Amino acid sequence: MMDESAKQQLEQTRETQPAWNSTLHSRQRVLLHTQPLVTLQQKWKLGTEDQAHYDALTLSIKLFDAIIDGSGFGNEVTRETMLQSLRPLLAAFDDATNLDPNERRHLQVVDRLIGYLKNDANRGRAFEVEYADFDDRWQLDRKVLRFKLLKEMHGYSGEIVLQLSSEAINLFLNALDLDIESAQEANEAVVRFQLERGKFDQARAFAENARGQSLRYQEKIEHIVGQTKRDIRQVDWRNEVHELLVEAMDHVQNRQRIESDIIDSAQQKLATVQLDEDQRHAVGDVIRLMRDCRHRHLNLNRQLMQTRNHFFEQQTRQCFSDSESITPINLRDEVLQPLLAMPQADVVPLGEYATSLLATARTPKLLSLAGLIIWQLQPLRIRTEGEVEMEELDLLESGVEVKRFDDDVLQGSEKVFVELDRAIVLSELIQRLETDGCPDEVQDAVVLRILEQFDPEDGIDGFEVAMHEKDGFAHHRMFGDDLLICPQRTTT
């Protein structure tokens, strides 16, 4: 049950905020299209034991890629060509689990994968996924999304060929074509979203995070250049750095375009929307931070274009210089990072041993008689005694009943025990009192009397209490052991 203030707040929220919008609806439908793939990943290992080591999601993504890559005029993808495309992956899974590749098992895996993506379990019908939608009046509307991922058709040659549905193609080429692990892309996406919603303070906070990501990315490139200048042998330019530079160039170009869009959107907000002073200041901070990100990315782009020249210069310089017989150690990458990844119990002995080797020797401190005498002659610090006397409390009798419950409540609780005509458990008694409209204070007094009677030292004549069920009493205001209340005390 909701109180009146909560109901009023709910009504105000419904009047001021939209329940749902088309953007949320579209994003929800995109996620729903991935549900068959997630379900396949979960159910795959429940099948035959000899196929449990294959990853169904990996094979599905490769299947999508192979069909799109092999489709076109004059090209058709059949089960045989799909087996050829998936065979290297299947063999790699077999090698990882020390199994010999088996052609028959591979064919069974491909047939099983295609059968699930075609939804053969439901006779090839469309997948059906239920979801919730809302109208402008906050009314719930449950709907069913129907779609197909893979289907078989007659090809030009008369063979049965595989073809992806439009939903599967859009899911693979568009919805998944994003570096979802990029922290900077996530921050900039949130900045654009908050600007569109008018949440300028949140947009400013995420813009600051995006600027921090730009700084860290620039420091990473500068670290590589610095390592090259110190010793070119510390950097793998043939493989690792080459891939990093290509990714960095693409990253910088995309960031410049997105940052320009954010700046234009924020400037348009300042020019067209009526904002108060704080909001204008927040939007101005977003523009300033995004301009700083763009400026840093421009500098980083120039630095990336000069990086290869740095490599050739250092290669020319260092090839004629004397090289040390011992390769220098990278303290950050080769020492600090492995130590941070180790458990604490393994790091402490290594740290103590390294400290004894690397730390300089220190002479022990000698006792100074002059310092000892000065310390002994210091005057005692004045202790200010408290002016409020501590009251001695007698905790043998608390008198909680008298202080908490008034006479009407106590009389009401006594009436409950007088009207008891049979043995009853505490949970049933509280439920009956609630049904009869008994006030909460009277219910609390009844429970307190029962607990006092349950204590062997505080027994009260009139009824008897015994354990009924351990931890069996659960109520929205109290919980604990369920007790059995008998209206008459047994006498011997």
Buried (B, 14 or more C-beta within 10 A) or exposed (E): EEEEEEEEEEEEEEEEEEBBEEEEEEEBBBEBBBEBBEBBBEEBBEBEEEBEEBBBBBBBBBBBEBBBEBBEEEEBBBBEBBBEBBBEBBBEBBEEEEEEEBEEBBBBBBBBBBEBBBBEEEEEEBBEBEBEBBEEEEEEEEEEBEBBBBBBEEBEEEEEBBBBBEBBBBBBEEBEEEEEEBBBBBBBBBBBBBBEEEBBBBBBBBBBBBBBBBEEBBEEBEBBBEBBBBBBEBBEBEEEBEEBBEEBBEBBEBBBEBBEEBBEBBBEBBEEEEBEEEBBEBBBBBBBBBBBBBEBBEEBBEBBEEBEEBBEEBEEEBEEEEEEEEEEEBEEEEEEEEEEEEEEEEBEEEEEEEEEEEEEEEEEEEEEEEEEEEEEEEEEEEEEEEEEEEEEEEEEEEEEBEEEBEEEBBEBBBEBBEEBEEBBBBBEBBEEBBEEEBEEBBBBBBBBBBBBBBEEEEEBEBBBBEEBEEEBBEBEEEEBBBBBBBBEEEEE
